[in-house]
């Protein structure tokens, strides 16, 4: 039985809009890609710089790190409704995420904040 | 390592049925996801070659990414192995990285220089805007050579750096670029839409080693079995792509992956294989002479200084041999 993985599914999804129709560059992604953004904070609400943020669906993930004020932004080929976001940093464990999906469909920017709790 | 030793290791590392899959995180640049350069991996996934090797294969896209960040992703633990163009591997290795090429993904790339329909000669590019890839990469190096062969020095045109063929084609379509460098399949499609093909990178540059799978030596030593399983899957993928019986299926996958028509996808395969142009390796084998040409190209552009390193410095073939690649 053939394995039709997400890598292919994501590429096929992208192919729905011609590959030549978007593309602003490697880091900017395609105009039709899904944008994830948000902040990583600790349980006291303090922003965490350098935290790793991972947006995943099946076997494909997009990984970035937060900036000095704890913000991140990811352009991905992943449908937000199918995705799972996690955050991590050494010395912390994830305690939760808060998702605020703007109206406008699957390709609208999705804000997801992630909270980390210091390891005891 | 002798072939016999390699064969014995290969036999010993055949994935046992029912065993826990080995996880492997493969780094991909955003710009390669929808490009022809993802084909060996896409086919391996589509045809279940990673599953057959009992690999839990994951694709990881570092953001911000780009060709020059992929070796960094090996070092910061984001990925285990990565797709990378050879100049970026060489530069990082010369700067102290222990990353090496463990398999070839694409050889001898064919890049097209396409211009607006009203530009019909190289001479007409004087003073015009040309959409280039990263100036440190082999695409830019080979197209500069092509322009030079046709009488255009760097000062004769304005370059605009755009990573990824889709981004450059977009620039051409929006008329923000007068000419751009495109890979397959978008070059074939653009030509069909009326843009002018001025020339091919292969006119000015001999065959060279373009993209490889790279791993840190330290990681490979500790995860030899995982790497060998990956290389066996990759080998199966190349064999599948090259099999004329699968030409139709491969064209379907190229069309699905890159968004071009099946006719264009079939033309791309014809470009690669009729006649054989050595664009894809037979099984993932690494041609060190082709890698030596990359080193020479980098030296020509001043990216590295003499004495030039031996290509073997950037390659570790033992895992390919263990995977049964000749």
HADDOCK unambig.tbl for C-alpha pairs under 7 A between the chains (distance, minus, plus):
assign (segid A and resid 2 and name CA) (segid B and resid 46 and name CA) 6.29 0.50 0.50
assign (segid A and resid 2 and name CA) (segid B and resid 47 and name CA) 5.28 0.50 0.50
assign (segid A and resid 2 and name CA) (segid B and resid 48 and name CA) 5.38 0.50 0.50
assign (segid A and resid 3 and name CA) (segid B and resid 45 and name CA) 6.29 0.50 0.50
assign (segid A and resid 3 and name CA) (segid B and resid 46 and name CA) 5.35 0.50 0.50
assign (segid A and resid 3 and name CA) (segid B and resid 47 and name CA) 6.08 0.50 0.50
assign (segid A and resid 3 and name CA) (segid B and resid 48 and name CA) 4.79 0.50 0.50
assign (segid A and resid 4 and name CA) (segid B and resid 45 and name CA) 6.71 0.50 0.50
assign (segid A and resid 4 and name CA) (segid B and resid 46 and name CA) 5.03 0.50 0.50
assign (segid A and resid 5 and name CA) (segid B and resid 45 and name CA) 6.29 0.50 0.50
assign (segid A and resid 5 and name CA) (segid B and resid 46 and name CA) 6.67 0.50 0.50
assign (segid A and resid 8 and name CA) (segid B and resid 42 and name CA) 6.20 0.50 0.50
assign (segid A and resid 8 and name CA) (segid B and resid 257 and name CA) 7.00 0.50 0.50
assign (segid A and resid 11 and name CA) (segid B and resid 33 and name CA) 6.99 0.50 0.50
assign (segid A and resid 11 and name CA) (segid B and resid 34 and name CA) 5.99 0.50 0.50
assign (segid A and resid 11 and name CA) (segid B and resid 257 and name CA) 4.96 0.50 0.50
assign (segid A and resid 12 and name CA) (segid B and resid 256 and name CA) 5.12 0.50 0.50
assign (segid A and resid 12 and name CA) (segid B and resid 257 and name CA) 5.37 0.50 0.50
assign (segid A and resid 15 and name CA) (segid B and resid 256 and name CA) 5.94 0.50 0.50
assign (segid A and resid 15 and name CA) (segid B and resid 257 and name CA) 6.01 0.50 0.50
assign (segid A and resid 15 and name CA) (segid B and resid 258 and name CA) 5.77 0.50 0.50
assign (segid A and resid 15 and name CA) (segid B and resid 259 and name CA) 4.12 0.50 0.50
assign (segid A and resid 16 and name CA) (segid B and resid 259 and name CA) 6.77 0.50 0.50
assign (segid A and resid 18 and name CA) (segid B and resid 259 and name CA) 4.89 0.50 0.50
assign (segid A and resid 18 and name CA) (segid B and resid 260 and name CA) 6.97 0.50 0.50
assign (segid A and resid 19 and name CA) (segid B and resid 34 and name CA) 6.97 0.50 0.50
assign (segid A and resid 19 and name CA) (segid B and resid 166 and name CA) 5.94 0.50 0.50
assign (segid A and resid 19 and name CA) (segid B and resid 258 and name CA) 5.69 0.50 0.50
assign (segid A and resid 19 and name CA) (segid B and resid 259 and name CA) 5.35 0.50 0.50
assign (segid A and resid 20 and name CA) (segid B and resid 166 and name CA) 4.70 0.50 0.50
assign (segid A and resid 20 and name CA) (segid B and resid 169 and name CA) 6.00 0.50 0.50
assign (segid A and resid 20 and name CA) (segid B and resid 170 and name CA) 5.79 0.50 0.50
assign (segid A and resid 21 and name CA) (segid B and resid 170 and name CA) 6.19 0.50 0.50
assign (segid A and resid 22 and name CA) (segid B and resid 167 and name CA) 6.83 0.50 0.50
assign (segid A and resid 22 and name CA) (segid B and resid 170 and name CA) 6.64 0.50 0.50
assign (segid A and resid 23 and name CA) (segid B and resid 166 and name CA) 5.38 0.50 0.50
assign (segid A and resid 23 and name CA) (segid B and resid 167 and name CA) 4.20 0.50 0.50
assign (segid A and resid 23 and name CA) (segid B and resid 170 and name CA) 6.82 0.50 0.50
assign (segid A and resid 24 and name CA) (segid B and resid 167 and name CA) 5.18 0.50 0.50
assign (segid A and resid 25 and name CA) (segid B and resid 162 and name CA) 5.91 0.50 0.50
assign (segid A and resid 25 and name CA) (segid B and resid 163 and name CA) 5.19 0.50 0.50
assign (segid A and resid 25 and name CA) (segid B and resid 164 and name CA) 6.43 0.50 0.50
assign (segid A and resid 25 and name CA) (segid B and resid 167 and name CA) 5.52 0.50 0.50
assign (segid A and resid 26 and name CA) (segid B and resid 30 and name CA) 5.47 0.50 0.50
assign (segid A and resid 26 and name CA) (segid B and resid 31 and name CA) 4.96 0.50 0.50
assign (segid A and resid 26 and name CA) (segid B and resid 65 and name CA) 6.89 0.50 0.50
assign (segid A and resid 26 and name CA) (segid B and resid 66 and name CA) 5.75 0.50 0.50
assign (segid A and resid 26 and name CA) (segid B and resid 163 and name CA) 5.56 0.50 0.50
assign (segid A and resid 26 and name CA) (segid B and resid 164 and name CA) 6.44 0.50 0.50
assign (segid A and resid 27 and name CA) (segid B and resid 30 and name CA) 6.87 0.50 0.50
assign (segid A and resid 27 and name CA) (segid B and resid 63 and name CA) 6.44 0.50 0.50
assign (segid A and resid 27 and name CA) (segid B and resid 64 and name CA) 5.42 0.50 0.50
assign (segid A and resid 27 and name CA) (segid B and resid 65 and name CA) 6.02 0.50 0.50
assign (segid A and resid 27 and name CA) (segid B and resid 66 and name CA) 6.88 0.50 0.50
assign (segid A and resid 59 and name CA) (segid B and resid 57 and name CA) 6.76 0.50 0.50
assign (segid A and resid 59 and name CA) (segid B and resid 58 and name CA) 4.59 0.50 0.50
assign (segid A and resid 59 and name CA) (segid B and resid 59 and name CA) 6.12 0.50 0.50
assign (segid A and resid 60 and name CA) (segid B and resid 58 and name CA) 5.69 0.50 0.50
assign (segid A and resid 60 and name CA) (segid B and resid 59 and name CA) 4.67 0.50 0.50
assign (segid A and resid 60 and name CA) (segid B and resid 60 and name CA) 5.89 0.50 0.50
assign (segid A and resid 61 and name CA) (segid B and resid 59 and name CA) 6.27 0.50 0.50
assign (segid A and resid 61 and name CA) (segid B and resid 60 and name CA) 4.89 0.50 0.50
assign (segid A and resid 61 and name CA) (segid B and resid 61 and name CA) 6.19 0.50 0.50
assign (segid A and resid 62 and name CA) (segid B and resid 60 and name CA) 5.74 0.50 0.50
assign (segid A and resid 62 and name CA) (segid B and resid 61 and name CA) 4.63 0.50 0.50
assign (segid A and resid 62 and name CA) (segid B and resid 62 and name CA) 5.86 0.50 0.50
assign (segid A and resid 62 and name CA) (segid B and resid 63 and name CA) 6.76 0.50 0.50
assign (segid A and resid 63 and name CA) (segid B and resid 60 and name CA) 6.95 0.50 0.50
assign (segid A and resid 63 and name CA) (segid B and resid 61 and name CA) 6.09 0.50 0.50
assign (segid A and resid 63 and name CA) (segid B and resid 62 and name CA) 4.84 0.50 0.50
assign (segid A and resid 63 and name CA) (segid B and resid 63 and name CA) 5.75 0.50 0.50
assign (segid A and resid 64 and name CA) (segid B and resid 62 and name CA) 6.01 0.50 0.50
assign (segid A and resid 64 and name CA) (segid B and resid 63 and name CA) 4.92 0.50 0.50
assign (segid A and resid 64 and name CA) (segid B and resid 64 and name CA) 6.74 0.50 0.50
assign (segid A and resid 74 and name CA) (segid B and resid 63 and name CA) 6.77 0.50 0.50
